[in-house]
Amino acid sequence: MRKLILVFLLGCAACTTQAQDPPRQRAPSSNAPSATAPSDTLGSLRALAGDAACSDSAQCRTLPLGARACGGPEAYLAYSIAKGSEAQLRSLAERYQAERRAANKASGMMSTCQFMPDPGAVCQAGRCQLGTGEALAR
């Protein structure tokens, strides 16, 4: 009986020790971009894309965002060419992609190597929205 109690207590002690260990964090490297830099760029991208107002699907485009560790974009953003600067959006998207690649490399990030096709964008209710990917992306 004593052996059984001892085994039980050791098992409980092991479980509580693991639960109390704080997660290990790597010290930020001085060469790595700050954690807020990519989100600032993403916020600027979304602000520049605005409400993506449109009157026809021909005015809608998609923009690949970020970078997965295994390659390809993390997501897509629908925007309208009816107003706004497409060149400025693309420039910010390239900057955000470079920031995400650097962050992935610095952190040793891994991801699934699943291909994310461009879903395309369509004009619905006066706003460009991501499509289903059935139509060709513009």
VMD Tcl script that builds the backbone (N, CA, C; Angstrom):
set m [mol new atoms 414]
animate dup $m
set s [atomselect $m all]
$s set {name element resname resid chain x y z} {
  {N N MET 1 A 0.821 -1.181 0.000}
  {CA C MET 1 A 0.000 0.000 0.000}
  {C C MET 1 A 0.878 1.262 0.000}
  {N N ARG 2 A 1.971 1.225 0.773}
  {CA C ARG 2 A 2.864 2.375 0.829}
  {C C ARG 2 A 3.473 2.668 -0.546}
  {N N LYS 3 A 3.816 1.592 -1.258}
  {CA C LYS 3 A 4.397 1.773 -2.591}
  {C C LYS 3 A 3.391 2.449 -3.522}
  {N N LEU 4 A 2.151 2.048 -3.443}
  {CA C LEU 4 A 1.106 2.623 -4.275}
  {C C LEU 4 A 0.922 4.110 -3.966}
  {N N ILE 5 A 0.925 4.466 -2.707}
  {CA C ILE 5 A 0.782 5.869 -2.307}
  {C C ILE 5 A 2.002 6.665 -2.773}
  {N N LEU 6 A 3.179 6.086 -2.640}
  {CA C LEU 6 A 4.398 6.765 -3.067}
  {C C LEU 6 A 4.378 7.028 -4.573}
  {N N VAL 7 A 3.972 6.035 -5.360}
  {CA C VAL 7 A 3.879 6.192 -6.817}
  {C C VAL 7 A 2.852 7.267 -7.149}
  {N N PHE 8 A 1.746 7.260 -6.471}
  {CA C PHE 8 A 0.695 8.250 -6.699}
  {C C PHE 8 A 1.195 9.666 -6.396}
  {N N LEU 9 A 1.876 9.837 -5.277}
  {CA C LEU 9 A 2.389 11.147 -4.897}
  {C C LEU 9 A 3.463 11.634 -5.867}
  {N N LEU 10 A 4.325 10.737 -6.305}
  {CA C LEU 10 A 5.348 11.125 -7.284}
  {C C LEU 10 A 4.709 11.546 -8.611}
  {N N GLY 11 A 3.684 10.843 -9.002}
  {CA C GLY 11 A 2.958 11.201 -10.235}
  {C C GLY 11 A 2.319 12.567 -10.122}
  {N N CYS 12 A 1.707 12.854 -8.990}
  {CA C CYS 12 A 1.089 14.166 -8.773}
  {C C CYS 12 A 2.140 15.266 -8.745}
  {N N ALA 13 A 3.259 15.011 -8.107}
  {CA C ALA 13 A 4.330 15.998 -8.028}
  {C C ALA 13 A 4.871 16.318 -9.427}
  {N N ALA 14 A 5.009 15.302 -10.261}
  {CA C ALA 14 A 5.505 15.514 -11.623}
  {C C ALA 14 A 4.521 16.360 -12.425}
  {N N CYS 15 A 3.238 16.101 -12.255}
  {CA C CYS 15 A 2.228 16.874 -12.993}
  {C C CYS 15 A 2.219 18.331 -12.565}
  {N N THR 16 A 2.302 18.588 -11.274}
  {CA C THR 16 A 2.260 19.971 -10.805}
  {C C THR 16 A 3.540 20.715 -11.143}
  {N N THR 17 A 4.663 20.031 -11.197}
  {CA C THR 17 A 5.926 20.679 -11.559}
  {C C THR 17 A 5.870 21.145 -13.001}
  {N N GLN 18 A 5.333 20.332 -13.893}
  {CA C GLN 18 A 5.231 20.713 -15.295}
  {C C GLN 18 A 4.267 21.870 -15.470}
  {N N ALA 19 A 3.184 21.891 -14.729}
  {CA C ALA 19 A 2.196 22.951 -14.866}
  {C C ALA 19 A 2.730 24.277 -14.355}
  {N N GLN 20 A 3.670 24.259 -13.403}
  {CA C GLN 20 A 4.162 25.490 -12.818}
  {C C GLN 20 A 5.362 26.069 -13.551}
  {N N ASP 21 A 5.997 25.307 -14.420}
  {CA C ASP 21 A 7.155 25.823 -15.153}
  {C C ASP 21 A 6.696 26.942 -16.075}
  {N N PRO 22 A 7.295 28.121 -15.991}
  {CA C PRO 22 A 6.905 29.203 -16.899}
  {C C PRO 22 A 7.402 28.882 -18.303}
  {N N PRO 23 A 6.682 29.350 -19.346}
  {CA C PRO 23 A 7.149 29.100 -20.708}
  {C C PRO 23 A 8.474 29.795 -20.935}
  {N N ARG 24 A 9.336 29.119 -21.642}
  {CA C ARG 24 A 10.653 29.687 -21.922}
  {C C ARG 24 A 10.542 30.628 -23.106}
  {N N GLN 25 A 11.120 31.790 -22.939}
  {CA C GLN 25 A 11.091 32.776 -24.014}
  {C C GLN 25 A 12.516 33.113 -24.402}
  {N N ARG 26 A 12.699 33.273 -25.703}
  {CA C ARG 26 A 14.006 33.682 -26.189}
  {C C ARG 26 A 14.150 35.179 -26.000}
  {N N ALA 27 A 15.336 35.569 -25.644}
  {CA C ALA 27 A 15.600 37.006 -25.520}
  {C C ALA 27 A 15.566 37.611 -26.909}
  {N N PRO 28 A 14.919 38.765 -27.070}
  {CA C PRO 28 A 14.865 39.368 -28.400}
  {C C PRO 28 A 16.256 39.752 -28.878}
  {N N SER 29 A 16.502 39.440 -30.117}
  {CA C SER 29 A 17.786 39.775 -30.726}
  {C C SER 29 A 17.757 41.226 -31.175}
  {N N SER 30 A 18.883 41.895 -31.095}
  {CA C SER 30 A 18.924 43.305 -31.488}
  {C C SER 30 A 18.801 43.456 -32.995}
  {N N ASN 31 A 19.097 42.400 -33.773}
  {CA C ASN 31 A 18.996 42.459 -35.222}
  {C C ASN 31 A 17.603 42.163 -35.722}
  {N N ALA 32 A 16.782 41.518 -34.902}
  {CA C ALA 32 A 15.445 41.141 -35.336}
  {C C ALA 32 A 14.532 42.357 -35.317}
  {N N PRO 33 A 13.548 42.397 -36.240}
  {CA C PRO 33 A 12.606 43.503 -36.224}
  {C C PRO 33 A 11.758 43.427 -34.966}
  {N N SER 34 A 11.303 44.564 -34.503}
  {CA C SER 34 A 10.495 44.569 -33.287}
  {C C SER 34 A 9.180 43.863 -33.534}
  {N N ALA 35 A 8.594 43.356 -32.468}
  {CA C ALA 35 A 7.349 42.602 -32.596}
  {C C ALA 35 A 6.219 43.483 -33.087}
  {N N THR 36 A 6.301 44.780 -32.879}
  {CA C THR 36 A 5.222 45.655 -33.299}
  {C C THR 36 A 5.369 46.119 -34.739}
  {N N ALA 37 A 6.548 46.029 -35.304}
  {CA C ALA 37 A 6.763 46.533 -36.658}
  {C C ALA 37 A 5.853 45.872 -37.691}
  {N N PRO 38 A 5.747 44.516 -37.755}
  {CA C PRO 38 A 4.871 43.920 -38.752}
  {C C PRO 38 A 3.410 44.318 -38.572}
  {N N SER 39 A 2.935 44.400 -37.320}
  {CA C SER 39 A 1.528 44.742 -37.119}
  {C C SER 39 A 1.275 46.200 -37.488}
  {N N ASP 40 A 2.265 47.088 -37.300}
  {CA C ASP 40 A 2.113 48.478 -37.724}
  {C C ASP 40 A 1.969 48.549 -39.238}
  {N N THR 41 A 2.764 47.785 -39.939}
  {CA C THR 41 A 2.693 47.768 -41.397}
  {C C THR 41 A 1.369 47.187 -41.850}
  {N N LEU 42 A 0.930 46.119 -41.194}
  {CA C LEU 42 A -0.354 45.517 -41.546}
  {C C LEU 42 A -1.486 46.506 -41.294}
  {N N GLY 43 A -1.429 47.222 -40.185}
  {CA C GLY 43 A -2.446 48.238 -39.900}
  {C C GLY 43 A -2.460 49.326 -40.954}
  {N N SER 44 A -1.278 49.735 -41.394}
  {CA C SER 44 A -1.180 50.746 -42.452}
  {C C SER 44 A -1.774 50.221 -43.756}
  {N N LEU 45 A -1.508 48.956 -44.048}
  {CA C LEU 45 A -2.076 48.341 -45.250}
  {C C LEU 45 A -3.593 48.354 -45.210}
  {N N ARG 46 A -4.134 47.923 -44.089}
  {CA C ARG 46 A -5.599 47.863 -43.961}
  {C C ARG 46 A -6.214 49.261 -44.008}
  {N N ALA 47 A -5.543 50.225 -43.387}
  {CA C ALA 47 A -6.045 51.596 -43.415}
  {C C ALA 47 A -6.021 52.152 -44.837}
  {N N LEU 48 A -4.955 51.870 -45.586}
  {CA C LEU 48 A -4.833 52.356 -46.952}
  {C C LEU 48 A -5.866 51.698 -47.867}
  {N N ALA 49 A -6.134 50.409 -47.638}
  {CA C ALA 49 A -7.156 49.718 -48.434}
  {C C ALA 49 A -8.540 50.282 -48.121}
  {N N GLY 50 A -8.707 50.771 -46.908}
  {CA C GLY 50 A -9.964 51.403 -46.515}
  {C C GLY 50 A -11.146 50.465 -46.595}
  {N N ASP 51 A -12.277 51.019 -47.000}
  {CA C ASP 51 A -13.498 50.216 -47.055}
  {C C ASP 51 A -13.639 49.467 -48.369}
  {N N ALA 52 A -12.702 49.665 -49.294}
  {CA C ALA 52 A -12.676 48.963 -50.585}
  {C C ALA 52 A -13.981 49.127 -51.356}
  {N N ALA 53 A -14.458 50.375 -51.440}
  {CA C ALA 53 A -15.708 50.667 -52.135}
  {C C ALA 53 A -15.571 50.357 -53.626}
  {N N CYS 54 A -16.630 49.801 -54.197}
  {CA C CYS 54 A -16.628 49.443 -55.611}
  {C C CYS 54 A -18.044 49.527 -56.178}
  {N N SER 55 A -18.123 49.574 -57.498}
  {CA C SER 55 A -19.416 49.509 -58.174}
  {C C SER 55 A -19.468 48.307 -59.113}
  {N N ASP 56 A -18.307 47.660 -59.316}
  {CA C ASP 56 A -18.211 46.515 -60.220}
  {C C ASP 56 A -17.041 45.636 -59.791}
  {N N SER 57 A -17.148 44.336 -60.003}
  {CA C SER 57 A -16.074 43.409 -59.614}
  {C C SER 57 A -14.770 43.673 -60.348}
  {N N ALA 58 A -14.828 44.352 -61.503}
  {CA C ALA 58 A -13.609 44.675 -62.250}
  {C C ALA 58 A -12.721 45.651 -61.478}
  {N N GLN 59 A -13.290 46.331 -60.480}
  {CA C GLN 59 A -12.515 47.274 -59.671}
  {C C GLN 59 A -11.837 46.591 -58.485}
  {N N CYS 60 A -12.099 45.319 -58.275}
  {CA C CYS 60 A -11.591 44.612 -57.103}
  {C C CYS 60 A -10.346 43.795 -57.428}
  {N N ARG 61 A -9.415 43.801 -56.496}
  {CA C ARG 61 A -8.166 43.050 -56.613}
  {C C ARG 61 A -7.851 42.409 -55.273}
  {N N THR 62 A -6.909 41.472 -55.295}
  {CA C THR 62 A -6.429 40.867 -54.052}
  {C C THR 62 A -4.943 41.131 -53.921}
  {N N LEU 63 A -4.518 41.181 -52.681}
  {CA C LEU 63 A -3.134 41.444 -52.367}
  {C C LEU 63 A -2.654 40.369 -51.400}
  {N N PRO 64 A -1.607 39.606 -51.752}
  {CA C PRO 64 A -1.089 38.612 -50.804}
  {C C PRO 64 A -0.431 39.310 -49.619}
  {N N LEU 65 A -0.697 38.817 -48.420}
  {CA C LEU 65 A -0.164 39.426 -47.201}
  {C C LEU 65 A 0.758 38.476 -46.457}
  {N N GLY 66 A 1.857 39.004 -45.964}
  {CA C GLY 66 A 2.759 38.254 -45.104}
  {C C GLY 66 A 3.499 37.157 -45.834}
  {N N ALA 67 A 4.080 36.281 -45.038}
  {CA C ALA 67 A 4.852 35.173 -45.584}
  {C C ALA 67 A 4.815 34.008 -44.607}
  {N N ARG 68 A 4.444 32.865 -45.109}
  {CA C ARG 68 A 4.504 31.655 -44.293}
  {C C ARG 68 A 5.951 31.179 -44.252}
  {N N ALA 69 A 6.305 30.489 -43.202}
  {CA C ALA 69 A 7.674 29.993 -43.072}
  {C C ALA 69 A 8.028 29.018 -44.189}
  {N N CYS 70 A 7.050 28.297 -44.662}
  {CA C CYS 70 A 7.281 27.301 -45.708}
  {C C CYS 70 A 7.144 27.910 -47.108}
  {N N GLY 71 A 6.749 29.166 -47.169}
  {CA C GLY 71 A 6.586 29.849 -48.449}
  {C C GLY 71 A 5.141 30.217 -48.707}
  {N N GLY 72 A 4.941 31.210 -49.519}
  {CA C GLY 72 A 3.608 31.669 -49.866}
  {C C GLY 72 A 3.059 32.656 -48.843}
  {N N PRO 73 A 1.944 33.295 -49.189}
  {CA C PRO 73 A 1.351 34.294 -48.296}
  {C C PRO 73 A 0.586 33.661 -47.140}
  {N N GLU 74 A 0.415 34.460 -46.072}
  {CA C GLU 74 A -0.373 34.025 -44.918}
  {C C GLU 74 A -1.862 34.244 -45.159}
  {N N ALA 75 A -2.188 35.288 -45.911}
  {CA C ALA 75 A -3.583 35.656 -46.142}
  {C C ALA 75 A -3.655 36.554 -47.375}
  {N N TYR 76 A -4.868 36.952 -47.716}
  {CA C TYR 76 A -5.094 37.869 -48.827}
  {C C TYR 76 A -5.975 39.023 -48.350}
  {N N LEU 77 A -5.796 40.170 -48.963}
  {CA C LEU 77 A -6.578 41.356 -48.649}
  {C C LEU 77 A -7.284 41.809 -49.923}
  {N N ALA 78 A -8.590 42.008 -49.839}
  {CA C ALA 78 A -9.344 42.538 -50.975}
  {C C ALA 78 A -9.266 44.062 -50.922}
  {N N TYR 79 A -9.038 44.684 -52.077}
  {CA C TYR 79 A -9.004 46.142 -52.149}
  {C C TYR 79 A -9.611 46.590 -53.469}
  {N N SER 80 A -9.903 47.877 -53.555}
  {CA C SER 80 A -10.516 48.450 -54.746}
  {C C SER 80 A -9.549 49.401 -55.426}
  {N N ILE 81 A -9.537 49.352 -56.756}
  {CA C ILE 81 A -8.716 50.299 -57.514}
  {C C ILE 81 A -9.513 51.561 -57.838}
  {N N ALA 82 A -10.778 51.613 -57.408}
  {CA C ALA 82 A -11.615 52.780 -57.682}
  {C C ALA 82 A -11.066 54.031 -57.016}
  {N N LYS 83 A -10.501 53.865 -55.838}
  {CA C LYS 83 A -9.845 54.995 -55.175}
  {C C LYS 83 A -8.663 54.451 -54.388}
  {N N GLY 84 A -7.688 55.274 -54.195}
  {CA C GLY 84 A -6.501 54.821 -53.476}
  {C C GLY 84 A -5.351 54.537 -54.415}
  {N N SER 85 A -4.217 54.278 -53.834}
  {CA C SER 85 A -3.002 54.064 -54.598}
  {C C SER 85 A -2.616 52.590 -54.581}
  {N N GLU 86 A -2.787 51.944 -55.714}
  {CA C GLU 86 A -2.432 50.534 -55.825}
  {C C GLU 86 A -0.929 50.341 -55.649}
  {N N ALA 87 A -0.127 51.247 -56.187}
  {CA C ALA 87 A 1.335 51.139 -56.068}
  {C C ALA 87 A 1.764 51.239 -54.608}
  {N N GLN 88 A 1.142 52.138 -53.860}
  {CA C GLN 88 A 1.473 52.296 -52.447}
  {C C GLN 88 A 1.067 51.050 -51.651}
  {N N LEU 89 A -0.092 50.465 -51.981}
  {CA C LEU 89 A -0.524 49.228 -51.326}
  {C C LEU 89 A 0.469 48.106 -51.580}
  {N N ARG 90 A 0.865 47.954 -52.827}
  {CA C ARG 90 A 1.810 46.890 -53.180}
  {C C ARG 90 A 3.160 47.089 -52.486}
  {N N SER 91 A 3.603 48.328 -52.396}
  {CA C SER 91 A 4.864 48.627 -51.718}
  {C C SER 91 A 4.783 48.254 -50.233}
  {N N LEU 92 A 3.699 48.625 -49.572}
  {CA C LEU 92 A 3.516 48.262 -48.164}
  {C C LEU 92 A 3.419 46.746 -47.998}
  {N N ALA 93 A 2.745 46.070 -48.939}
  {CA C ALA 93 A 2.610 44.616 -48.861}
  {C C ALA 93 A 3.972 43.942 -48.981}
  {N N GLU 94 A 4.838 44.469 -49.848}
  {CA C GLU 94 A 6.186 43.917 -49.989}
  {C C GLU 94 A 6.988 44.127 -48.705}
  {N N ARG 95 A 6.826 45.300 -48.097}
  {CA C ARG 95 A 7.517 45.576 -46.837}
  {C C ARG 95 A 7.035 44.636 -45.739}
  {N N TYR 96 A 5.727 44.437 -45.668}
  {CA C TYR 96 A 5.160 43.542 -44.657}
  {C C TYR 96 A 5.650 42.106 -44.877}
  {N N GLN 97 A 5.712 41.681 -46.138}
  {CA C GLN 97 A 6.202 40.346 -46.452}
  {C C GLN 97 A 7.654 40.179 -45.990}
  {N N ALA 98 A 8.486 41.175 -46.242}
  {CA C ALA 98 A 9.893 41.112 -45.810}
  {C C ALA 98 A 9.995 41.065 -44.285}
  {N N GLU 99 A 9.162 41.841 -43.596}
  {CA C GLU 99 A 9.158 41.834 -42.130}
  {C C GLU 99 A 8.751 40.467 -41.588}
  {N N ARG 100 A 7.733 39.868 -42.192}
  {CA C ARG 100 A 7.269 38.556 -41.744}
  {C C ARG 100 A 8.311 37.472 -42.019}
  {N N ARG 101 A 8.968 37.555 -43.170}
  {CA C ARG 101 A 10.037 36.586 -43.470}
  {C C ARG 101 A 11.150 36.686 -42.436}
  {N N ALA 102 A 11.558 37.919 -42.106}
  {CA C ALA 102 A 12.617 38.125 -41.121}
  {C C ALA 102 A 12.184 37.620 -39.751}
  {N N ALA 103 A 10.946 37.883 -39.371}
  {CA C ALA 103 A 10.436 37.414 -38.069}
  {C C ALA 103 A 10.377 35.892 -38.039}
  {N N ASN 104 A 9.943 35.272 -39.127}
  {CA C ASN 104 A 9.897 33.807 -39.199}
  {C C ASN 104 A 11.290 33.214 -39.056}
  {N N LYS 105 A 12.242 33.817 -39.752}
  {CA C LYS 105 A 13.617 33.313 -39.702}
  {C C LYS 105 A 14.216 33.487 -38.311}
  {N N ALA 106 A 14.000 34.649 -37.707}
  {CA C ALA 106 A 14.560 34.933 -36.389}
  {C C ALA 106 A 13.980 34.025 -35.309}
  {N N SER 107 A 12.718 33.676 -35.447}
  {CA C SER 107 A 12.068 32.862 -34.418}
  {C C SER 107 A 12.181 31.367 -34.684}
  {N N GLY 108 A 12.646 30.998 -35.873}
  {CA C GLY 108 A 12.694 29.581 -36.219}
  {C C GLY 108 A 11.305 29.026 -36.505}
  {N N MET 109 A 10.385 29.906 -36.866}
  {CA C MET 109 A 8.991 29.539 -37.124}
  {C C MET 109 A 8.901 28.465 -38.201}
  {N N MET 110 A 7.977 27.552 -37.990}
  {CA C MET 110 A 7.665 26.539 -38.995}
  {C C MET 110 A 6.179 26.659 -39.294}
  {N N SER 111 A 5.776 26.200 -40.462}
  {CA C SER 111 A 4.355 26.239 -40.812}
  {C C SER 111 A 4.029 25.050 -41.686}
  {N N THR 112 A 2.741 24.888 -41.913}
  {CA C THR 112 A 2.333 23.842 -42.836}
  {C C THR 112 A 2.709 24.310 -44.236}
  {N N CYS 113 A 2.965 23.382 -45.091}
  {CA C CYS 113 A 3.332 23.734 -46.460}
  {C C CYS 113 A 2.108 23.661 -47.370}
  {N N GLN 114 A 0.973 24.011 -46.798}
  {CA C GLN 114 A -0.285 23.990 -47.532}
  {C C GLN 114 A -0.338 25.198 -48.469}
  {N N PHE 115 A -0.691 24.965 -49.717}
  {CA C PHE 115 A -0.812 26.038 -50.701}
  {C C PHE 115 A -2.108 26.809 -50.462}
  {N N MET 116 A -1.995 28.129 -50.382}
  {CA C MET 116 A -3.175 28.985 -50.210}
  {C C MET 116 A -3.429 29.698 -51.527}
  {N N PRO 117 A -4.378 29.224 -52.317}
  {CA C PRO 117 A -4.630 29.882 -53.595}
  {C C PRO 117 A -5.258 31.260 -53.397}
  {N N ASP 118 A -5.011 32.136 -54.349}
  {CA C ASP 118 A -5.608 33.460 -54.324}
  {C C ASP 118 A -7.120 33.288 -54.510}
  {N N PRO 119 A -7.923 33.771 -53.562}
  {CA C PRO 119 A -9.369 33.576 -53.665}
  {C C PRO 119 A -10.037 34.531 -54.639}
  {N N GLY 120 A -9.299 35.517 -55.143}
  {CA C GLY 120 A -9.908 36.519 -56.002}
  {C C GLY 120 A -10.763 37.465 -55.172}
  {N N ALA 121 A -11.229 38.511 -55.798}
  {CA C ALA 121 A -12.078 39.473 -55.093}
  {C C ALA 121 A -13.275 39.817 -55.971}
  {N N VAL 122 A -14.402 40.035 -55.332}
  {CA C VAL 122 A -15.636 40.385 -56.031}
  {C C VAL 122 A -16.289 41.567 -55.323}
  {N N CYS 123 A -17.088 42.300 -56.084}
  {CA C CYS 123 A -17.815 43.428 -55.528}
  {C C CYS 123 A -19.170 42.931 -55.041}
  {N N GLN 124 A -19.370 43.004 -53.737}
  {CA C GLN 124 A -20.650 42.614 -53.148}
  {C C GLN 124 A -21.108 43.711 -52.206}
  {N N ALA 125 A -22.319 44.157 -52.388}
  {CA C ALA 125 A -22.906 45.212 -51.560}
  {C C ALA 125 A -22.030 46.467 -51.546}
  {N N GLY 126 A -21.420 46.776 -52.694}
  {CA C GLY 126 A -20.634 47.995 -52.814}
  {C C GLY 126 A -19.253 47.943 -52.184}
  {N N ARG 127 A -18.782 46.752 -51.798}
  {CA C ARG 127 A -17.461 46.580 -51.172}
  {C C ARG 127 A -16.742 45.401 -51.823}
  {N N CYS 128 A -15.439 45.552 -52.030}
  {CA C CYS 128 A -14.645 44.433 -52.529}
  {C C CYS 128 A -14.451 43.450 -51.381}
  {N N GLN 129 A -14.742 42.189 -51.665}
  {CA C GLN 129 A -14.602 41.141 -50.668}
  {C C GLN 129 A -13.886 39.961 -51.298}
  {N N LEU 130 A -13.206 39.187 -50.459}
  {CA C LEU 130 A -12.526 38.003 -50.971}
  {C C LEU 130 A -13.560 37.058 -51.554}
  {N N GLY 131 A -13.210 36.469 -52.692}
  {CA C GLY 131 A -14.086 35.527 -53.354}
  {C C GLY 131 A -13.870 34.118 -52.840}
  {N N THR 132 A -14.349 33.174 -53.597}
  {CA C THR 132 A -14.237 31.772 -53.216}
  {C C THR 132 A -13.057 31.090 -53.872}
  {N N GLY 133 A -12.376 31.788 -54.761}
  {CA C GLY 133 A -11.227 31.209 -55.440}
  {C C GLY 133 A -11.608 30.506 -56.730}
  {N N GLU 134 A -12.907 30.459 -57.044}
  {CA C GLU 134 A -13.350 29.779 -58.271}
  {C C GLU 134 A -13.038 30.603 -59.512}
  {N N ALA 135 A -13.144 31.935 -59.383}
  {CA C ALA 135 A -12.850 32.799 -60.512}
  {C C ALA 135 A -11.359 33.090 -60.542}
  {N N LEU 136 A -10.871 33.444 -61.695}
  {CA C LEU 136 A -9.458 33.812 -61.806}
  {C C LEU 136 A -9.191 35.065 -60.999}
  {N N ALA 137 A -8.087 35.069 -60.296}
  {CA C ALA 137 A -7.706 36.238 -59.522}
  {C C ALA 137 A -7.248 37.335 -60.461}
  {N N ARG 138 A -7.516 38.553 -60.085}
  {CA C ARG 138 A -7.115 39.680 -60.926}
  {C C ARG 138 A -5.833 40.258 -60.428}
}
mol reanalyze $m
mol bondsrecalc $m
mol representation Tube
mol addrep $m
